Amino acid sequence: MSAIIITGGAGFIGANFVQWLLARTDVSLVVIDKLTYAGHLVSLSDVLSNDRVTFIQADIADQVMMSRIFSEHCPQAVVNFAAESHVDRSIDSPAPFVETNTVGTFVLLEEARQYWMTLSQERQLLFRFLHVSTDEVYGTLGAEGEFSEQTSYAPNSPYAASKAAADHFVRSYFQTYGLPTLTTNCSNNYGPYQFPEKLIPLMLFNALEGKLLPIYGDGQHIRDWLHVEDHCEGLRLVLTQGQPGEKYNIGGNNEQTNLELVNGLIQIVEECVPASRNQRLIDQGVGSYEELKTFVADRPGHDRRYAINTMKIRNELRWQPTYDLPGGLRQTVQWYLDHQEWCESVQENQEPRIRLGLRAAVPGQ
């Protein structure tokens, strides 16, 4: 396979996928990233000198730049990770989510289509456009059931709506033009290189710094947790073996309430950095990480439960996750403890870790 374009390659999942591919294949990669607050070259510092990697700072919504990249690099595949992804930020400011997640995906699809039409029939058959999406497009579940590839879309946040719109564009480009597209919808990812606004690194850093651990609502919202390395393997299989025009759900089969997750996380932190030896806690007179837990106002439109049915990718592509949640959390905590310089670098000149997504009160409500 010739070059693969990886958009959003300096973000959390994208950076992991870049490193994962380089370690296990001989492909060349064209890595594109806008380098917003959540995309950092430091996440690619180990691979930027690799002669199989070309990095380009660019916005996928920039049609001229995308056209130039396709013309110059003649890719055999595109994997689209580029996205604004934090639900709370989408509540505060939806516009960037529409611009990147929806408009950006459309621009990327259209430039891919224009390029694909210039290819020989043989290369057209080999070309793939893999769009990486989320289970949040499906909405919310009750106490029973799972999201399948046939579940109707019912997004409840501006973030989820922008991704749902992108998914529909991807599907339409296969149905209308025959562009060999693939879509994956994954559950909550965790692991190395995740920006600390997301639940697991947020709770970890706050605990280590003696800050409060904010738990939304009653803490009983349920998520399925997927280690990013398992996700990368699933994406590789979909890219190389998936059927064009199809979508595949990828989940970790690790459902937990947010409260259960926080409890498990602080137990691991206590084992690695005992509260009795954490000077930040000692200075505040805090005796345990447990004391830092606090329940805060819930997120507007907060989906109650996500659960992923992964039978399609398991049966058709023989994928299955290798991490259980306790082992994956332990590995993740240790990675952050071992990479303090990364943590400091990505948070430098950033706004403090404050609560976002609190909708203004409506008079009379």
Residue frames relative to the residue before (quaternion, step in Angstrom):
aa qw qx qy qz dx dy dz
M 1.0000 0.0000 0.0000 0.0000 0.00 0.00 0.00
S 0.3840 -0.7101 0.5390 0.2405 3.58 -0.96 0.88
A 0.8350 -0.2627 0.1300 0.4657 3.57 -1.27 -0.24
I 0.2096 -0.7341 0.6335 0.1261 3.50 -1.23 0.69
I 0.2993 -0.7186 0.5981 0.1905 3.57 -0.96 0.90
I 0.0783 -0.7709 0.6317 0.0237 3.55 -0.86 1.02
T 0.1320 -0.7922 0.5908 0.0772 3.61 -0.46 1.13
G 0.7795 0.2473 -0.2206 0.5315 3.56 -1.06 0.73
G 0.3069 0.8268 -0.4317 0.1892 3.55 1.24 0.50
A 0.6658 0.4527 -0.3191 0.5000 3.60 1.25 -0.05
G 0.5233 0.6112 -0.4172 0.4226 3.56 1.29 0.22
F 0.7953 -0.3523 0.2196 0.4418 3.54 -1.33 -0.04
I 0.7765 0.3188 -0.1931 0.5080 3.60 0.41 -1.17
G 0.6266 0.5632 -0.3384 0.4192 3.58 0.99 -0.80
A 0.6722 0.4915 -0.3007 0.4649 3.59 0.89 -0.91
N 0.6350 0.5136 -0.3292 0.4739 3.57 1.01 -0.74
F 0.6681 0.5022 -0.3090 0.4539 3.58 0.96 -0.85
V 0.6084 0.5448 -0.3481 0.4603 3.58 1.03 -0.76
Q 0.7020 0.4556 -0.2766 0.4724 3.58 0.79 -0.98
W 0.6234 0.5509 -0.3290 0.4468 3.57 1.05 -0.78
L 0.6821 0.4847 -0.2899 0.4645 3.61 0.87 -0.93
L 0.6644 0.5153 -0.3155 0.4399 3.57 0.88 -0.89
A 0.6807 0.4987 -0.2870 0.4534 3.57 1.04 -0.74
R 0.7963 0.3370 -0.1373 0.4832 3.59 1.10 -0.63
T 0.7638 0.2626 -0.1713 0.5641 3.61 1.21 -0.18
D 0.4375 -0.6782 0.5134 0.2918 3.56 -1.31 0.03
V 0.3483 0.7660 -0.4808 0.2464 3.61 1.21 0.39
S 0.3724 -0.6647 0.5929 0.2606 3.53 -1.35 0.36
L 0.1983 -0.8095 0.5491 0.0628 3.56 -0.97 0.89
V 0.1712 -0.7187 0.6639 0.1157 3.53 -1.14 0.81
V 0.1120 -0.8326 0.5423 0.0117 3.56 -0.21 1.31
I 0.0878 -0.7979 0.5963 0.0020 3.55 -0.70 1.16
D 0.1734 0.7659 -0.6111 0.0989 3.57 -1.00 0.82
K 0.4655 -0.6805 0.5030 0.2593 3.54 -1.09 0.80
L 0.2646 -0.7893 0.4980 0.2429 3.58 1.31 -0.48
T 0.1377 0.7632 -0.6008 0.1940 3.52 0.62 1.25
Y 0.7853 -0.3202 0.2170 0.4834 3.59 -1.26 -0.22
A 0.7565 0.3861 -0.2119 0.4835 3.63 1.07 -0.63
G 0.6573 0.4497 -0.3215 0.5123 3.60 1.27 0.12
H 0.0240 0.8334 -0.5439 0.0954 3.57 -0.59 1.15
L 0.4749 -0.6792 0.4866 0.2763 3.55 -0.89 0.96
V 0.5603 0.6057 -0.4008 0.3981 3.59 1.12 -0.52
S 0.6094 0.5545 -0.3513 0.4446 3.61 1.16 -0.50
L 0.7247 0.3662 -0.2183 0.5413 3.58 1.30 -0.31
S 0.3263 0.8027 -0.4657 0.1798 3.57 1.27 0.09
D 0.6665 0.5172 -0.3079 0.4398 3.59 1.08 -0.65
V 0.7770 0.3673 -0.1737 0.4807 3.60 1.16 -0.44
L 0.4933 0.6943 -0.4289 0.3012 3.61 1.18 -0.29
S 0.6749 0.4802 -0.2963 0.4755 3.60 1.14 -0.53
N 0.4805 0.6644 -0.4361 0.3708 3.58 1.28 -0.12
D 0.4386 -0.7266 0.4609 0.2593 3.60 -0.76 0.98
R 0.6099 0.5309 -0.3606 0.4649 3.58 1.27 -0.01
V 0.6768 0.4660 -0.2810 0.4958 3.58 1.30 0.01
T 0.0443 -0.7455 0.6646 0.0227 3.53 -1.00 0.96
F 0.1364 -0.7996 0.5803 0.0724 3.59 -0.69 1.05
I 0.0340 -0.7810 0.6235 -0.0113 3.56 -1.00 0.93
Q 0.2696 -0.7344 0.5975 0.1758 3.57 -0.80 0.99
A 0.2795 0.7535 -0.5392 0.2519 3.56 -0.50 1.20
D 0.4159 -0.6671 0.5695 0.2403 3.51 -1.36 0.44
I 0.4340 -0.7187 0.4686 0.2748 3.60 -0.71 0.98
A 0.6189 0.5303 -0.3532 0.4593 3.61 1.22 -0.24
D 0.5475 0.5873 -0.3963 0.4453 3.60 1.32 0.01
Q 0.3019 -0.8100 0.4767 0.1596 3.57 -0.07 1.32
V 0.6478 0.5233 -0.3285 0.4457 3.59 0.93 -0.84
M 0.6804 0.4836 -0.2921 0.4668 3.57 0.89 -0.91
M 0.6566 0.5066 -0.3268 0.4532 3.60 0.92 -0.82
S 0.6272 0.5313 -0.3341 0.4612 3.58 1.00 -0.78
R 0.6579 0.5147 -0.3039 0.4581 3.56 0.95 -0.89
I 0.6536 0.5201 -0.3182 0.4485 3.60 0.95 -0.86
F 0.6525 0.4986 -0.3244 0.4694 3.60 0.93 -0.82
S 0.6721 0.5096 -0.3033 0.4434 3.58 0.92 -0.89
E 0.7252 0.4607 -0.2469 0.4482 3.57 0.92 -0.92
H 0.7996 0.3413 -0.1522 0.4701 3.61 0.96 -0.81
C 0.2348 -0.8323 0.4877 0.1198 3.60 1.30 -0.09
P 0.0588 0.8555 -0.5130 0.0378 3.62 0.69 1.01
Q 0.3985 -0.6777 0.5628 0.2553 3.49 -1.33 0.42
A 0.7954 0.0650 -0.0276 0.6019 3.56 1.26 -0.33
V 0.1811 -0.7304 0.6462 0.1272 3.51 -1.38 0.41
V 0.0608 -0.7564 0.6495 0.0482 3.55 -1.02 0.85
N 0.1743 -0.8382 0.5149 0.0433 3.55 -0.43 1.27
F 0.0187 -0.7903 0.6107 -0.0452 3.55 -0.41 1.33
A 0.5055 0.7014 -0.4193 0.2770 3.58 1.16 -0.56
A 0.3126 0.7409 -0.5385 0.2517 3.56 -0.65 1.12
E 0.3694 -0.5932 0.6513 0.2958 3.45 -1.40 0.38
S 0.0798 -0.8848 0.4583 -0.0260 3.57 -0.55 1.10
H 0.6068 0.5796 -0.3744 0.3946 3.63 1.17 -0.13
V 0.4495 -0.7285 0.4492 0.2560 3.57 -0.49 1.23
D 0.6547 0.5248 -0.3301 0.4324 3.61 0.85 -0.90
R 0.6485 0.5048 -0.3227 0.4695 3.59 0.99 -0.78
S 0.6440 0.5289 -0.3318 0.4421 3.60 1.03 -0.71
I 0.6026 0.5370 -0.3551 0.4716 3.58 1.18 -0.50
D 0.6838 0.4799 -0.2767 0.4750 3.57 0.99 -0.86
S 0.8194 -0.0040 0.0762 0.5681 3.59 0.91 -0.92
P 0.1641 -0.8466 0.4994 0.0833 3.62 0.12 1.24
A 0.5602 0.6735 -0.3882 0.2862 3.60 1.03 -0.75
P 0.6749 0.4821 -0.3341 0.4477 3.68 0.78 -0.81
F 0.6181 0.5467 -0.3461 0.4463 3.58 1.12 -0.56
V 0.6389 0.4951 -0.3208 0.4938 3.57 1.03 -0.76
E 0.6709 0.5267 -0.3041 0.4243 3.58 0.89 -0.96
T 0.7575 0.3678 -0.2159 0.4943 3.60 0.79 -0.96
N 0.7512 0.4426 -0.2451 0.4239 3.56 0.64 -1.10
T 0.7671 0.3347 -0.1845 0.5153 3.57 0.94 -0.84
V 0.7293 0.4039 -0.2491 0.4928 3.59 0.60 -1.11
G 0.6497 0.5295 -0.3222 0.4401 3.59 0.93 -0.86
T 0.6587 0.4944 -0.3119 0.4736 3.57 0.95 -0.83
F 0.6215 0.5339 -0.3387 0.4625 3.59 1.03 -0.75
V 0.6554 0.5043 -0.3157 0.4652 3.61 0.87 -0.93
L 0.6585 0.5116 -0.3047 0.4603 3.57 0.92 -0.91
L 0.6444 0.5173 -0.3143 0.4673 3.58 0.97 -0.84
E 0.6865 0.4929 -0.2936 0.4467 3.57 0.84 -0.97
E 0.6676 0.4744 -0.3102 0.4827 3.59 0.96 -0.77
A 0.6148 0.5284 -0.3426 0.4748 3.57 1.09 -0.67
R 0.6482 0.5196 -0.3174 0.4573 3.58 0.98 -0.82
Q 0.6608 0.5060 -0.3100 0.4595 3.56 0.89 -0.93
Y 0.6539 0.4960 -0.3008 0.4857 3.59 1.00 -0.81
W 0.6547 0.5396 -0.3088 0.4299 3.59 0.90 -1.00
M 0.6440 0.5426 -0.3211 0.4332 3.59 1.03 -0.76
T 0.6557 0.5096 -0.3152 0.4594 3.61 1.19 -0.41
L 0.5723 0.6294 -0.3679 0.3754 3.59 1.25 -0.31
S 0.5744 -0.5382 0.4742 0.3943 3.54 -1.28 0.32
Q 0.6616 -0.5088 0.3602 0.4166 3.57 -1.20 0.40
E 0.6352 0.5371 -0.3312 0.4454 3.59 0.98 -0.77
R 0.7027 0.4458 -0.2693 0.4847 3.58 0.90 -0.91
Q 0.5818 0.5631 -0.3773 0.4494 3.59 1.11 -0.53
L 0.6619 0.5109 -0.3060 0.4552 3.57 0.98 -0.83
L 0.6969 0.4714 -0.2685 0.4690 3.59 1.12 -0.63
F 0.5672 0.6333 -0.3805 0.3639 3.59 1.15 -0.56
R 0.0393 -0.7856 0.6172 0.0176 3.58 -1.16 0.71
F 0.1220 -0.7359 0.6610 0.0809 3.53 -1.24 0.71
L 0.0617 -0.8174 0.5725 -0.0176 3.56 -0.33 1.29
H 0.1358 -0.7926 0.5937 0.0301 3.55 -0.66 1.18
V 0.2274 -0.7939 0.5559 0.0945 3.56 -0.65 1.17
S 0.0048 -0.8242 0.5627 -0.0637 3.56 -0.47 1.24
T 0.5231 -0.6531 0.4930 0.2383 3.54 -1.36 -0.22
D 0.5382 -0.6075 0.4698 0.3471 3.55 -1.23 0.43
E 0.5265 0.6626 -0.4078 0.3428 3.60 1.21 -0.30
V 0.5319 0.6275 -0.4143 0.3895 3.60 1.22 -0.30
Y 0.6458 0.5524 -0.3114 0.4253 3.58 1.18 -0.54
G 0.5221 -0.6369 0.4230 0.3779 3.59 1.20 -0.33
T 0.6530 -0.5146 0.3927 0.3931 3.55 -0.97 -0.82
L 0.3089 -0.7374 0.5770 0.1669 3.53 -1.27 0.55
G 0.4610 -0.6170 0.5478 0.3265 3.51 -1.33 0.29
A 0.7970 -0.3031 0.2132 0.4769 3.56 -1.22 -0.43
E 0.7667 0.2922 -0.1550 0.5502 3.59 1.15 -0.56
G 0.6997 0.5037 -0.3441 0.3718 3.52 -1.37 0.23
E 0.1953 -0.7573 0.6144 0.1041 3.51 -1.40 0.29
F 0.5081 -0.6003 0.5129 0.3443 3.54 -1.26 0.41
S 0.0795 -0.7598 0.6428 0.0567 3.57 -0.97 0.88
E 0.6877 -0.4647 0.3486 0.4354 3.56 -1.29 0.06
Q 0.6769 0.4754 -0.2910 0.4808 3.61 1.23 -0.32
T 0.4338 0.7058 -0.4645 0.3131 3.62 1.23 -0.07
S 0.4667 -0.6748 0.4962 0.2840 3.57 -0.93 0.90
Y 0.4873 -0.6568 0.4918 0.2988 3.54 -1.14 0.66
A 0.1020 0.7755 -0.6165 0.0899 3.58 -1.02 0.86
P 0.0048 -0.8515 0.5243 -0.0020 3.62 0.66 1.06
N 0.2282 -0.8126 0.5298 0.0830 3.55 -0.98 0.89
S 0.7207 0.3193 -0.2454 0.5643 3.61 1.23 0.05
P 0.6291 -0.5192 0.3952 0.4225 3.60 -1.16 0.35
Y 0.6001 0.5472 -0.3623 0.4575 3.60 1.04 -0.68
A 0.6981 0.4696 -0.2828 0.4607 3.58 0.73 -1.05
A 0.6417 0.5259 -0.3300 0.4503 3.59 1.00 -0.77
S 0.6573 0.5051 -0.3200 0.4587 3.60 0.97 -0.81
K 0.6564 0.4833 -0.3106 0.4890 3.59 1.06 -0.69
A 0.6185 0.5410 -0.3462 0.4528 3.60 1.01 -0.73
A 0.6406 0.5156 -0.3241 0.4677 3.57 0.96 -0.85
A 0.6449 0.5163 -0.3206 0.4635 3.58 0.97 -0.83
D 0.6267 0.5396 -0.3343 0.4519 3.59 0.96 -0.86
H 0.6672 0.5028 -0.3042 0.4576 3.57 0.93 -0.86
F 0.6226 0.5216 -0.3415 0.4729 3.58 1.03 -0.70
V 0.6399 0.5243 -0.3290 0.4555 3.58 0.94 -0.86
R 0.6575 0.5016 -0.3095 0.4693 3.58 0.89 -0.90
S 0.6739 0.5150 -0.3070 0.4317 3.58 0.89 -0.91
Y 0.6491 0.5223 -0.3319 0.4424 3.59 1.05 -0.65
F 0.6114 0.4858 -0.3583 0.5117 3.57 1.21 -0.34
Q 0.7029 0.4861 -0.2783 0.4384 3.57 0.80 -1.02
T 0.7437 0.4177 -0.2250 0.4709 3.60 0.94 -0.87
Y 0.8262 0.2526 -0.0903 0.4954 3.57 0.79 -1.04
G 0.4626 -0.6880 0.4502 0.3317 3.59 1.19 -0.34
L 0.3484 0.7293 -0.5152 0.2852 3.61 1.23 0.22
P 0.4083 -0.7475 0.4631 0.2450 3.64 -0.66 1.04
T 0.0605 0.8285 -0.5469 0.1044 3.54 0.20 1.34
L 0.0991 -0.7425 0.6589 0.0687 3.51 -1.36 0.46
T 0.1094 -0.7863 0.6043 0.0673 3.59 -1.08 0.66
T 0.0969 -0.7585 0.6399 0.0760 3.55 -1.09 0.77
N 0.1353 -0.7596 0.6316 0.0759 3.54 -1.14 0.75
C 0.0915 -0.8453 0.5264 -0.0055 3.55 -0.35 1.27
S 0.4819 -0.6202 0.5285 0.3222 3.52 -1.33 0.32
N 0.7716 -0.3690 0.2383 0.4601 3.59 -1.30 -0.05
N 0.2565 -0.7716 0.5682 0.1267 3.56 -0.73 1.12
Y 0.0236 0.7614 -0.6474 -0.0237 3.53 -1.28 0.47
G 0.3957 0.7009 -0.5291 0.2685 3.57 -1.24 0.41
P 0.7826 -0.3354 0.2353 0.4687 3.59 -1.27 -0.25
Y 0.8348 0.2813 -0.2139 0.4221 3.52 -1.36 0.53
Q 0.4623 0.6723 -0.4703 0.3363 3.63 1.13 0.37
F 0.4782 -0.6876 0.4665 0.2845 3.56 -0.80 1.04
P 0.5164 -0.7317 0.3650 0.2545 3.59 -0.83 1.01
E 0.4541 0.6199 -0.5139 0.3812 3.59 1.00 0.69
K 0.6152 0.5568 -0.3446 0.4390 3.59 1.22 -0.39
L 0.7383 -0.5111 0.2194 0.3815 3.54 -1.16 0.76
I 0.7357 0.4472 -0.2752 0.4278 3.60 0.61 -1.06
P 0.7164 0.3998 -0.2968 0.4887 3.68 0.68 -0.85
L 0.5815 0.5739 -0.3788 0.4347 3.61 1.09 -0.60
M 0.6948 0.4632 -0.2752 0.4763 3.57 0.82 -1.00
L 0.6338 0.5373 -0.3321 0.4465 3.58 1.00 -0.78
F 0.7087 0.4524 -0.2737 0.4670 3.59 0.75 -1.02
N 0.6397 0.5204 -0.3342 0.4564 3.58 0.97 -0.80
A 0.6426 0.5217 -0.3274 0.4558 3.58 0.95 -0.84
L 0.6847 0.4910 -0.2938 0.4514 3.57 0.82 -0.96
E 0.7270 0.4169 -0.2305 0.4946 3.58 1.12 -0.69
G 0.5058 -0.6817 0.4072 0.3372 3.58 1.27 0.10
K 0.4588 0.6661 -0.4561 0.3713 3.57 1.17 0.58
L 0.6502 -0.5269 0.3738 0.3998 3.56 -1.25 0.41
L 0.3142 -0.7161 0.5959 0.1828 3.55 -1.23 0.65
P 0.1589 -0.8438 0.5061 0.0813 3.61 0.02 1.27
I 0.0973 -0.7876 0.6083 0.0119 3.55 -0.74 1.12
Y 0.3993 -0.7564 0.4682 0.2217 3.57 -0.58 1.17
G 0.8618 0.0895 -0.0709 0.4942 3.54 -1.07 0.84
D 0.7745 -0.2994 0.2433 0.5013 3.55 -0.86 -1.02
G 0.5276 -0.6690 0.3946 0.3441 3.58 1.26 0.09
Q 0.5903 0.6161 -0.3481 0.3883 3.58 1.27 0.04
H 0.3834 0.6894 -0.5115 0.3407 3.59 1.19 0.33
I 0.2534 -0.8016 0.5335 0.0926 3.56 -0.84 1.04
R 0.0284 -0.7790 0.6264 -0.0051 3.52 -1.03 0.92
D 0.3453 -0.6800 0.5998 0.2421 3.54 -1.29 0.49
W 0.2152 -0.8203 0.5249 0.0732 3.57 -0.72 1.10
L 0.1140 -0.7987 0.5905 -0.0198 3.52 -0.83 1.18
H 0.3644 -0.7195 0.5405 0.2395 3.59 -0.68 1.04
V 0.5612 -0.6554 0.3906 0.3207 3.56 -0.89 0.97
E 0.6220 0.5336 -0.3631 0.4434 3.63 1.05 -0.56
D 0.6256 0.5053 -0.3366 0.4899 3.59 1.06 -0.67
H 0.6214 0.5362 -0.3356 0.4623 3.56 1.05 -0.75
C 0.6429 0.5344 -0.3221 0.4443 3.59 0.94 -0.89
E 0.6477 0.5031 -0.3221 0.4729 3.59 0.96 -0.79
G 0.6432 0.5170 -0.3229 0.4634 3.58 0.98 -0.78
L 0.6541 0.5110 -0.3127 0.4617 3.57 0.96 -0.82
R 0.6252 0.5312 -0.3426 0.4578 3.58 0.99 -0.76
L 0.6719 0.4961 -0.3016 0.4598 3.57 0.90 -0.88
V 0.6452 0.5036 -0.3257 0.4733 3.59 0.97 -0.79
L 0.6615 0.5202 -0.3070 0.4444 3.58 0.93 -0.89
T 0.7793 0.3680 -0.1837 0.4727 3.58 0.88 -0.92
Q 0.8130 0.2511 -0.1091 0.5139 3.60 1.08 -0.63
G 0.5125 0.6755 -0.4121 0.3335 3.59 1.22 -0.26
Q 0.4851 -0.6639 0.4971 0.2772 3.53 -1.21 0.58
P 0.4758 -0.6815 0.4625 0.3086 3.64 -0.62 1.03
G 0.7647 0.3255 -0.2790 0.4810 3.52 -1.04 0.89
E 0.6457 0.5331 -0.3156 0.4463 3.59 1.25 -0.23
K 0.2328 -0.7282 0.6183 0.1824 3.51 -1.37 0.27
Y 0.1642 -0.7928 0.5855 0.0403 3.56 -1.12 0.75
N 0.3035 -0.7314 0.5840 0.1785 3.55 -0.90 0.96
I 0.0771 -0.7831 0.6166 0.0260 3.58 -1.00 0.87
G 0.1301 0.7971 -0.5739 0.1355 3.58 -0.57 1.18
G 0.5202 -0.6927 0.4298 0.2547 3.54 -1.23 0.51
N 0.3348 -0.7458 0.5009 0.2844 3.58 1.30 -0.22
N 0.5429 0.5795 -0.3992 0.4583 3.56 1.06 0.89
E 0.0364 0.8242 -0.5619 0.0609 3.59 0.39 1.20
Q 0.1520 0.7606 -0.6240 0.0950 3.55 -1.01 0.90
T 0.4899 -0.5927 0.5278 0.3607 3.53 -1.22 0.43
N 0.6293 -0.5328 0.3970 0.4031 3.55 -1.20 0.43
L 0.6368 0.5288 -0.3303 0.4537 3.58 1.02 -0.75
E 0.6376 0.5135 -0.3259 0.4728 3.60 0.98 -0.81
L 0.6466 0.5248 -0.3239 0.4489 3.56 0.97 -0.85
V 0.6636 0.4968 -0.3065 0.4678 3.58 0.88 -0.92
N 0.6401 0.5247 -0.3299 0.4539 3.59 0.95 -0.83
G 0.6697 0.4915 -0.2977 0.4704 3.59 0.94 -0.86
L 0.6469 0.5342 -0.3141 0.4443 3.54 1.02 -0.84
I 0.7079 0.4478 -0.2911 0.4622 3.60 0.80 -0.91
Q 0.5678 0.5645 -0.3927 0.4525 3.59 1.16 -0.38
I 0.6571 0.4890 -0.3033 0.4870 3.59 1.01 -0.82
V 0.6338 0.5240 -0.3328 0.4615 3.58 0.98 -0.83
E 0.6344 0.5353 -0.3277 0.4512 3.58 0.98 -0.81
E 0.6526 0.5054 -0.3113 0.4709 3.59 1.03 -0.76
C 0.7238 0.4443 -0.2455 0.4673 3.58 0.98 -0.86
V 0.7832 0.0551 0.0086 0.6192 3.57 0.99 -0.91
P 0.2364 -0.8133 0.5109 0.1474 3.63 0.20 1.20
A 0.5556 -0.6280 0.4334 0.3302 3.57 -0.95 0.87
S 0.6321 0.5572 -0.3297 0.4258 3.57 1.07 -0.71
R 0.7412 0.3420 -0.2184 0.5348 3.59 1.25 -0.28
N 0.5251 0.6003 -0.4214 0.4317 3.59 1.27 0.22
Q 0.3653 -0.7802 0.4637 0.2068 3.57 -0.28 1.27
R 0.5837 0.5833 -0.3798 0.4180 3.60 1.10 -0.63
L 0.6879 0.4575 -0.2765 0.4909 3.58 0.97 -0.85
I 0.6240 0.5527 -0.3374 0.4374 3.56 0.97 -0.87
D 0.6645 0.5218 -0.3050 0.4394 3.58 0.91 -0.92
Q 0.7204 0.4221 -0.2443 0.4932 3.58 1.15 -0.60
G 0.4692 -0.6817 0.4373 0.3520 3.56 1.27 -0.12
V 0.4375 0.6746 -0.4638 0.3719 3.56 1.21 0.58
G 0.2928 -0.8180 0.4766 0.1340 3.56 -0.64 1.12
S 0.8088 0.0785 -0.0273 0.5822 3.59 1.18 -0.40
Y 0.5976 -0.5545 0.4366 0.3804 3.54 -1.25 0.42
E 0.5464 0.6317 -0.3801 0.3975 3.57 1.16 -0.61
E 0.6505 0.5453 -0.3120 0.4267 3.58 1.02 -0.79
L 0.6260 0.5629 -0.3347 0.4234 3.59 1.21 -0.40
K 0.5206 0.6460 -0.4227 0.3647 3.61 1.18 -0.32
T 0.0886 0.7823 -0.6128 0.0687 3.55 -1.01 0.87
F 0.3429 -0.7337 0.5502 0.2035 3.56 -0.98 0.84
V 0.1060 -0.8080 0.5795 0.0074 3.57 -0.85 1.05
A 0.7147 -0.4305 0.3239 0.4460 3.56 -1.32 0.23
D 0.5069 -0.6791 0.4459 0.2882 3.54 -0.93 0.93
R 0.5717 -0.5648 0.4759 0.3574 3.55 -1.33 0.39
P 0.5025 -0.6301 0.4863 0.3375 3.63 -0.96 0.75
G 0.8425 0.1276 -0.1077 0.5122 3.59 -0.92 0.93
H 0.2770 0.8057 -0.4873 0.1911 3.57 1.20 0.48
D 0.3810 -0.7304 0.5210 0.2234 3.60 -0.58 1.14
R 0.4573 -0.7357 0.4380 0.2405 3.55 -0.84 1.02
R 0.8249 -0.0555 0.0853 0.5561 3.58 0.82 -0.89
Y 0.0913 -0.7400 0.6631 0.0671 3.53 -1.19 0.78
A 0.1123 0.7574 -0.6409 0.0540 3.54 -1.12 0.71
I 0.2515 -0.8081 0.5263 0.0819 3.55 -0.85 1.03
N 0.2495 -0.7152 0.6332 0.1589 3.53 -1.03 0.91
T 0.1160 -0.8387 0.5319 0.0141 3.59 -0.51 1.21
M 0.3067 0.7982 -0.4857 0.1812 3.59 1.21 0.27
K 0.6247 0.5606 -0.3576 0.4094 3.60 0.99 -0.73
I 0.7209 0.4143 -0.2687 0.4862 3.62 0.74 -0.96
R 0.6087 0.5427 -0.3581 0.4547 3.60 1.10 -0.56
N 0.7344 0.4373 -0.2405 0.4600 3.57 0.82 -1.01
E 0.7522 0.4179 -0.2293 0.4550 3.59 0.85 -0.93
L 0.8087 0.2502 -0.1065 0.5216 3.58 0.97 -0.86
R 0.4085 -0.7497 0.4413 0.2764 3.60 1.31 0.10
W 0.3724 0.7087 -0.5089 0.3162 3.57 0.99 0.85
Q 0.1369 0.7571 -0.6383 0.0249 3.51 -1.23 0.53
P 0.5303 -0.6363 0.4420 0.3442 3.62 -1.04 0.66
T 0.3169 -0.7541 0.5489 0.1721 3.55 -1.16 0.63
Y 0.6831 0.4651 -0.2837 0.4864 3.61 1.19 -0.45
D 0.2214 -0.6808 0.6689 0.2001 3.53 -1.14 0.71
L 0.6656 -0.5552 0.3104 0.3903 3.58 -1.14 0.50
P 0.6482 0.5073 -0.3594 0.4397 3.67 0.82 -0.73
G 0.6843 0.4765 -0.2878 0.4711 3.58 0.91 -0.88
G 0.6603 0.5087 -0.3073 0.4591 3.56 0.99 -0.81
L 0.6387 0.5165 -0.3251 0.4686 3.58 1.02 -0.78
R 0.6442 0.5235 -0.3226 0.4549 3.56 0.94 -0.86
Q 0.6544 0.5023 -0.3074 0.4743 3.58 0.95 -0.88
T 0.6604 0.5219 -0.3035 0.4465 3.57 0.98 -0.87
V 0.6451 0.5117 -0.3175 0.4702 3.58 0.91 -0.91
Q 0.6741 0.4961 -0.3078 0.4524 3.57 0.86 -0.92
W 0.6124 0.5486 -0.3581 0.4425 3.59 1.02 -0.73
Y 0.6796 0.4834 -0.2996 0.4634 3.58 0.85 -0.92
L 0.6419 0.5145 -0.3288 0.4638 3.58 0.99 -0.75
D 0.7016 0.4612 -0.2598 0.4770 3.58 1.08 -0.72
H 0.7510 0.3417 -0.1819 0.5349 3.59 1.24 -0.30
Q 0.0516 0.8378 -0.5388 0.0720 3.55 0.81 1.01
E 0.6208 0.5544 -0.3583 0.4229 3.59 1.06 -0.66
W 0.6105 0.5271 -0.3472 0.4785 3.60 1.11 -0.65
C 0.6494 0.5307 -0.3140 0.4451 3.57 0.89 -0.95
E 0.6782 0.4818 -0.2913 0.4723 3.58 0.91 -0.89
S 0.6542 0.5412 -0.3158 0.4236 3.57 0.97 -0.87
V 0.7312 0.4406 -0.2644 0.4487 3.60 0.75 -0.99
Q 0.6912 0.4578 -0.2823 0.4827 3.60 1.20 -0.41
E 0.4697 0.6859 -0.4369 0.3436 3.58 1.28 -0.16
N 0.8489 0.0854 -0.1147 0.5089 3.56 -0.94 0.98
Q 0.5162 0.6057 -0.4363 0.4199 3.59 1.20 0.46
E 0.5997 -0.5375 0.4337 0.4042 3.54 -1.24 0.39
P 0.5815 -0.5859 0.4132 0.3845 3.61 -1.06 0.60
R 0.5867 -0.5839 0.4231 0.3686 3.57 -1.21 0.46
I 0.1433 0.7990 -0.5593 0.1680 3.54 0.14 1.36
R 0.6194 -0.5548 0.4129 0.3716 3.53 -1.27 0.43
L 0.0943 -0.7697 0.6308 0.0295 3.54 -0.95 0.99
G 0.7547 0.4543 -0.2615 0.3945 3.55 -1.30 0.05
L 0.4526 0.6438 -0.4902 0.3748 3.58 1.09 0.60
R 0.3088 -0.7778 0.5219 0.1648 3.54 -0.25 1.29
A 0.5167 -0.6363 0.4706 0.3267 3.58 -0.97 0.83
A 0.5414 -0.6297 0.4486 0.3303 3.54 -1.03 0.79
V 0.3367 -0.7262 0.5658 0.1976 3.57 -1.07 0.80
P 0.5019 -0.6663 0.4483 0.3211 3.62 -0.72 0.99
G 0.7978 0.2773 -0.2234 0.4865 3.55 -0.94 0.93
Q 0.6769 0.4512 -0.3038 0.4959 3.60 1.26 -0.06
